[in-house]
Amino acid sequence: MNITLICDMYGLSANGTSNTYNTLAREMVKRGHNVTIVTPCEKDYIDEFGIKWISVPRRNFHSFNKYVSKNGVVLGKPDKEKLLEGIRGADIVHILMPFQMGRAVIPLCRELHIAYTAATHVQAENVTAHMGLKNVELANDSIYYRFYKVFYQYVDFAHAPSELIAEVFKEHNCTCQFRVITNGVREEFTYKPTEKPEEYKDKFVIANTGRYSKEKCQNDLISAVSKSKYKDKIKLIIAGQGPQEKHYRKLATKLNVDATFGYLDKQDFLDLLNYADLYVHPSEIELEGISCLEAMACGRPCVFSDSKKAAMRFYANPDSLYKYGNTDDLAQKIDYYYEHPDERKALGEWYLEHSDRFKLSNAMDEMEKLFKDAIEYYKEYYKATETA
């Protein structure tokens, strides 16, 4: 197949969508497909994997540019000639996000009789969180209504990375044919007994990975550790980057929590997920939680929030959930698993066993099927429109 991905969020290593389309593109190339990516990168080029990158301009938010950049948001500006260059000759066009660039592609695909699919990689709360309105249901409902009105009503096949987001869109009257397919955990995330670094030998290491942002709620984890009976024995490692880093560093210092922040290279990251005593993800808003799935695949005992807006509750061991936003409850969970190493070990084994269904190879099989089904559907659809 000739596959074109229409993507915002170029080159953001701590952004789930950016990582998702990079992985999808490389895996499709490995399977013998040709991949083109249209995104707000710096220039047109072909990378070492043979993927063709076509650059579109970045959207200009004028006086809000600094704020948008700080929050790790990069959106593409529709450029008709660039979009046409990217989709001409494609068998399938896959649109990652429902913003201006993605919306502009659909009529072009229809005009050229090209099959297309879309993804549900954006929760309304990802937008309203930047406005301080993430808990205002009217605001979130308005965003979902707009997503449907300007984009998803024109989509027949949609990829949903989790049951959570499929349910949410269906609740907001979205009538796409949803395929619930995990974004997939890469093969390098696997159980491998690993010794702790010398400086952590006598510490109970708690890990968290991902973007530092308000909806990920790492501040709750820092606060919970400060309330633990074993605070002085805990080493907290929050690996990632993002706009809340300065705030989290100050909070950890204020609460006298031994915490390390910052981006880890690949090997250090994998090592962390294999030697941490406990993995904790306190997020309020989580579309799938790839970082959680990676920890599961490495056999970590995991503790997740039970937030109704986070996907982890769909695959969590019920005993490892705590009440979202309740740092006292989270502190009690941490203390319990500190005091019960046998149960902690059993929990890690449970998560390892239940991580198989999230393997990348299985996910790519399903994505290939989605693309092929859409191609066949649109062959008949466009044939029917020609004869009508």
C-alpha positions as CSV (number, residue, x, y, z in Angstrom):
1,M,0.0,0.0,0.0
2,N,0.9,3.6,-0.4
3,I,0.0,5.2,2.9
4,T,-0.1,8.9,3.7
5,L,-0.3,10.1,7.3
6,I,-1.6,13.6,8.0
7,C,-0.1,14.6,11.3
8,D,0.3,17.6,13.7
9,M,2.7,17.5,16.6
10,Y,5.9,16.9,14.6
11,G,9.1,15.8,16.5
12,L,7.8,16.0,20.1
13,S,9.5,13.1,21.8
14,A,7.4,13.4,25.0
15,N,4.1,13.6,23.0
16,G,2.1,10.4,22.6
17,T,0.6,11.3,19.2
18,S,4.0,12.2,17.8
19,N,5.5,8.9,19.0
20,T,2.4,7.0,17.7
21,Y,2.6,8.2,14.1
22,N,6.4,7.7,14.0
23,T,6.0,4.1,15.2
24,L,3.1,3.4,12.8
25,A,5.0,4.8,9.9
26,R,8.2,2.7,10.6
27,E,6.2,-0.5,11.2
28,M,4.3,-0.1,8.0
29,V,7.6,0.4,6.1
30,K,9.0,-2.8,7.7
31,R,5.9,-4.6,6.3
32,G,6.7,-3.4,2.8
33,H,4.4,-0.4,2.5
34,N,5.4,3.0,1.2
35,V,4.8,5.8,3.7
36,T,4.5,9.6,3.3
37,I,4.0,11.9,6.3
38,V,2.6,15.4,5.9
39,T,3.4,17.5,9.0
40,P,4.8,20.8,10.2
41,C,8.5,19.7,10.0
42,E,11.3,22.1,9.0
43,K,11.7,20.9,5.4
44,D,10.9,18.1,2.9
45,Y,13.1,15.1,3.2
46,I,13.4,11.3,3.1
47,D,14.6,9.7,6.3
48,E,16.8,6.7,7.0
49,F,13.7,4.4,7.0
50,G,12.6,5.5,3.5
51,I,9.7,7.6,4.9
52,K,9.0,10.7,2.8
53,W,8.3,13.8,4.9
54,I,6.4,16.7,3.4
55,S,6.6,20.0,5.3
56,V,3.6,22.3,5.8
57,P,3.7,25.6,7.7
58,R,3.0,25.8,11.4
59,R,-0.2,27.6,12.5
60,N,0.4,31.0,13.9
61,F,-1.3,31.7,17.2
62,H,0.1,35.2,17.2
63,S,0.2,36.5,20.8
64,F,-0.4,33.0,22.1
65,N,2.5,31.4,20.3
66,K,4.8,31.3,23.3
67,Y,2.0,29.7,25.5
68,V,1.2,27.2,22.8
69,S,4.8,26.2,22.3
70,K,5.4,26.0,26.1
71,N,2.5,23.4,26.3
72,G,4.1,21.3,23.6
73,V,1.5,21.9,20.9
74,V,2.5,22.2,17.2
75,L,-0.3,22.3,14.7
76,G,0.0,22.3,10.9
77,K,-1.5,25.0,8.7
78,P,-3.4,23.7,5.6
79,D,-1.4,24.2,2.4
80,K,-3.4,22.8,-0.5
81,E,-0.5,22.2,-2.8
82,K,1.5,20.4,-0.1
83,L,-1.5,18.4,0.9
84,L,-2.1,17.4,-2.7
85,E,1.5,16.5,-3.1
86,G,1.2,14.2,0.0
87,I,-1.9,12.4,-1.0
88,R,-1.6,12.0,-4.8
89,G,-1.0,8.3,-5.5
90,A,-2.0,7.2,-2.0
91,D,-4.1,4.1,-1.6
92,I,-5.1,5.2,1.9
93,V,-4.8,8.5,3.8
94,H,-4.9,8.3,7.6
95,I,-5.7,11.5,9.5
96,L,-4.3,11.7,13.0
97,M,-6.1,14.8,14.4
98,P,-9.3,16.7,13.8
99,F,-7.8,20.2,13.4
100,Q,-7.5,22.5,10.4
101,M,-5.0,20.4,8.4
102,G,-6.9,17.2,8.9
103,R,-10.2,18.8,8.0
104,A,-8.8,20.3,4.8
105,V,-7.7,16.8,3.6
106,I,-11.1,15.1,3.5
107,P,-12.6,17.0,0.5
108,L,-9.3,16.6,-1.4
109,C,-9.5,12.8,-0.8
110,R,-13.1,12.7,-2.0
111,E,-12.2,14.8,-5.0
112,L,-9.4,12.4,-6.0
113,H,-11.4,9.3,-5.0
114,I,-8.8,8.3,-2.3
115,A,-9.8,6.1,0.6
116,Y,-9.2,7.7,4.0
117,T,-9.5,6.9,7.7
118,A,-9.1,9.0,10.9
119,A,-7.9,8.5,14.4
120,T,-9.4,9.6,17.8
121,H,-6.2,10.8,19.4
122,V,-7.6,13.9,21.0
123,Q,-9.9,14.2,24.1
124,A,-11.8,17.4,24.6
125,E,-10.0,17.8,27.9
126,N,-6.7,18.0,26.0
127,V,-8.0,21.2,24.6
128,T,-10.0,22.6,27.6
129,A,-7.1,21.9,30.0
130,H,-5.2,24.8,28.3
131,M,-8.2,27.1,29.0
132,G,-8.5,26.1,32.7
133,L,-11.9,24.4,31.8
134,K,-11.0,20.7,31.8
135,N,-13.6,19.9,34.5
136,V,-16.4,22.0,32.9
137,E,-18.6,19.4,31.2
138,L,-20.4,22.1,29.0
139,A,-17.0,23.1,27.6
140,N,-16.0,19.5,26.9
141,D,-19.3,18.7,25.3
142,S,-19.0,21.7,23.1
143,I,-15.5,20.6,21.9
144,Y,-16.8,17.1,21.1
145,Y,-19.7,18.5,19.3
146,R,-17.4,20.7,17.2
147,F,-15.1,17.7,16.5
148,Y,-18.1,15.9,15.1
149,K,-19.6,18.8,13.3
150,V,-16.5,19.8,11.4
151,F,-14.7,16.5,11.1
152,Y,-16.0,13.1,12.3
153,Q,-19.4,13.3,10.6
154,Y,-17.4,13.0,7.3
155,V,-15.4,10.0,8.5
156,D,-16.5,6.4,7.9
157,F,-13.7,4.5,9.6
158,A,-12.1,5.7,12.8
159,H,-9.2,4.2,14.8
160,A,-9.8,4.4,18.6
161,P,-6.7,3.5,20.7
162,S,-8.9,2.5,23.7
163,E,-12.4,1.5,24.7
164,L,-12.6,4.7,26.7
165,I,-12.3,7.1,23.7
166,A,-14.6,5.0,21.5
167,E,-17.3,5.2,24.2
168,V,-16.8,8.9,24.6
169,F,-17.2,9.6,20.9
170,K,-20.3,7.3,20.7
171,E,-21.8,9.1,23.6
172,H,-21.4,12.4,21.6
173,N,-23.4,10.9,18.6
174,C,-20.4,10.0,16.5
175,T,-21.5,7.3,14.0
176,C,-18.1,6.3,12.6
177,Q,-17.3,2.6,12.4
178,F,-14.8,2.4,15.3
179,R,-12.0,0.0,15.4
180,V,-10.5,-0.2,18.9
181,I,-6.8,-0.9,18.3
182,T,-4.1,-0.3,20.8
183,N,-1.2,1.9,19.5
184,G,1.0,-1.0,20.6
185,V,4.0,-1.5,22.8
186,R,7.3,-1.9,21.0
187,E,9.2,-5.2,21.4
188,E,12.1,-3.6,23.4
189,F,9.7,-3.1,26.3
190,T,10.0,-6.5,27.9
191,Y,10.7,-8.1,31.2
192,K,14.4,-8.3,31.9
193,P,15.7,-8.5,35.5
194,T,17.9,-5.4,36.0
195,E,20.0,-4.3,39.0
196,K,19.3,-0.9,40.5
197,P,22.0,1.7,40.1
198,E,24.4,1.7,43.1
199,E,23.0,5.0,44.5
200,Y,19.4,3.5,44.6
201,K,20.3,0.1,46.1
202,D,18.8,0.9,49.5
203,K,15.9,2.9,48.1
204,F,12.3,1.9,47.2
205,V,12.2,3.3,43.7
206,I,8.8,4.6,42.4
207,A,8.7,5.4,38.7
208,N,6.5,7.5,36.6
209,T,7.0,8.3,32.9
210,G,5.4,10.7,30.4
211,R,4.8,14.3,29.7
212,Y,4.8,16.8,32.6
213,S,1.4,18.4,32.3
214,K,-1.5,19.3,34.6
215,E,-3.8,16.5,33.4
216,K,-1.1,13.9,34.1
217,C,-1.2,15.0,37.8
218,Q,2.4,14.1,38.7
219,N,1.9,16.7,41.5
220,D,-0.5,14.2,43.2
221,L,2.3,11.6,43.1
222,I,4.8,13.9,44.7
223,S,2.3,14.9,47.4
224,A,1.5,11.2,48.1
225,V,5.1,10.3,48.5
226,S,5.5,13.2,51.0
227,K,2.7,11.6,53.0
228,S,4.1,8.1,53.0
229,K,5.3,6.5,56.2
230,Y,8.4,5.5,54.2
231,K,9.1,8.9,52.6
232,D,12.7,8.8,53.6
233,K,13.3,5.4,52.0
234,I,11.6,6.3,48.7
235,K,13.4,7.5,45.5
236,L,10.9,9.0,43.1
237,I,11.9,9.1,39.4
238,I,9.6,11.0,37.1
239,A,11.1,10.6,33.6
240,G,9.9,12.9,30.9
241,Q,9.6,16.6,30.0
242,G,6.9,19.2,29.7
243,P,5.6,22.6,30.8
244,Q,5.1,21.6,34.5
245,E,8.7,20.6,35.2
246,K,9.7,23.7,37.0
247,H,6.6,23.5,39.2
248,Y,7.2,19.9,40.0
249,R,10.8,20.5,41.0
250,K,9.8,23.2,43.3
251,L,7.0,21.1,44.8
252,A,9.4,18.2,45.5
253,T,11.9,20.5,47.1
254,K,9.2,22.1,49.2
255,L,7.8,18.7,50.4
256,N,11.3,17.3,50.9
257,V,10.7,14.4,48.5
258,D,13.8,12.8,46.9
259,A,12.8,13.1,43.3
260,T,14.6,13.1,40.0
261,F,13.2,14.6,36.8
262,G,14.2,14.8,33.2
263,Y,14.4,13.0,29.9
264,L,16.1,9.6,29.9
265,D,17.9,8.0,26.9
266,K,16.5,4.8,25.6
267,Q,18.6,2.4,27.6
268,D,18.2,4.2,30.9
269,F,14.5,4.4,30.3
270,L,14.2,0.7,29.7
271,D,16.4,0.0,32.7
272,L,14.2,2.1,34.9
273,L,11.1,0.2,33.9
274,N,12.9,-3.1,34.8
275,Y,14.3,-2.1,38.2
276,A,11.6,0.2,39.7
277,D,9.9,-1.3,42.7
278,L,6.6,0.3,41.8
279,Y,5.2,2.2,38.8
280,V,2.5,4.9,39.6
281,H,0.4,6.8,37.1
282,P,-1.9,9.4,38.7
283,S,-3.3,10.8,35.5
284,E,-6.8,12.3,35.3
285,I,-7.0,12.4,31.5
286,E,-5.4,9.5,29.6
287,L,-6.6,8.4,26.2
288,E,-4.7,5.0,26.2
289,G,-1.7,5.3,28.5
290,I,1.1,3.9,26.4
291,S,3.6,4.7,29.2
292,C,1.5,2.5,31.5
293,L,1.4,-0.3,29.0
294,E,5.2,-0.1,28.6
295,A,5.6,-0.5,32.4
296,M,3.2,-3.5,32.3
297,A,5.2,-5.1,29.5
298,C,8.3,-4.8,31.7
299,G,6.5,-6.6,34.6
300,R,6.2,-3.6,36.9
301,P,3.7,-3.7,39.7
302,C,1.5,-0.7,38.7
303,V,-0.8,1.6,40.6
304,F,-3.2,3.7,38.6
305,S,-5.8,6.4,39.4
306,D,-9.5,5.4,38.8
307,S,-10.3,8.6,36.9
308,K,-13.3,8.1,34.7
309,K,-11.5,10.1,32.0
310,A,-8.4,7.8,32.0
311,A,-8.2,4.5,30.1
312,M,-6.2,2.6,32.7
313,R,-9.3,1.5,34.6
314,F,-10.2,-0.6,31.5
315,Y,-7.1,-2.8,31.9
316,A,-6.0,-2.3,35.5
317,N,-6.0,-4.9,38.3
318,P,-8.8,-3.6,40.5
319,D,-6.6,-4.0,43.6
320,S,-4.1,-1.5,42.2
321,L,-6.5,1.4,41.6
322,Y,-6.7,4.3,44.0
323,K,-9.2,7.1,44.2
324,Y,-8.3,9.8,41.7
325,G,-7.1,13.0,43.3
326,N,-7.0,11.5,46.8
327,T,-3.3,11.7,47.7
328,D,-4.0,10.1,51.1
329,D,-5.4,7.0,49.4
330,L,-2.4,6.9,47.0
331,A,0.0,7.2,49.9
332,Q,-1.8,4.2,51.6
333,K,-1.4,2.2,48.4
334,I,2.3,3.0,48.2
335,D,2.8,2.0,51.9
336,Y,0.8,-1.2,51.4
337,Y,3.0,-2.4,48.5
338,Y,6.1,-1.3,50.3
339,E,5.2,-3.5,53.3
340,H,4.0,-6.5,51.2
341,P,6.8,-7.4,48.7
342,D,5.2,-10.8,47.9
343,E,1.9,-9.1,46.8
344,R,4.0,-6.5,44.9
345,K,5.7,-9.3,43.0
346,A,2.4,-11.0,42.3
347,L,1.0,-7.8,41.0
348,G,3.9,-7.3,38.6
349,E,3.4,-10.8,37.3
350,W,-0.3,-10.2,36.8
351,Y,0.5,-7.1,34.7
352,L,3.1,-8.9,32.7
353,E,0.7,-11.7,31.9
354,H,-2.0,-9.2,30.8
355,S,0.3,-7.1,28.6
356,D,0.4,-9.6,25.7
357,R,-2.7,-8.1,24.0
358,F,-1.0,-4.8,23.7
359,K,2.0,-6.0,21.6
360,L,2.9,-3.8,18.7
361,S,2.9,-6.7,16.2
362,N,-0.8,-7.4,17.0
363,A,-1.7,-3.7,16.7
364,M,0.0,-3.4,13.3
365,D,-1.9,-6.5,12.0
366,E,-5.2,-4.7,13.0
367,M,-4.1,-1.4,11.5
368,E,-3.3,-3.1,8.2
369,K,-6.7,-4.7,8.2
370,L,-8.4,-1.3,8.9
371,F,-6.6,0.3,6.0
372,K,-7.4,-2.6,3.6
373,D,-11.0,-2.6,4.6
374,A,-11.3,1.1,4.1
375,I,-9.7,0.8,0.6
376,E,-12.2,-1.8,-0.4
377,Y,-15.1,0.2,1.0
378,Y,-14.2,3.4,-0.9
379,K,-13.6,1.5,-4.2
380,E,-17.3,0.6,-4.1
381,Y,-18.4,4.0,-2.6
382,Y,-16.6,6.0,-5.3
383,K,-17.8,3.6,-8.1
384,A,-21.4,4.1,-6.8
385,T,-21.1,7.9,-6.8
386,E,-19.8,7.9,-10.4
387,T,-22.8,5.9,-11.7
388,A,-25.3,7.8,-9.6
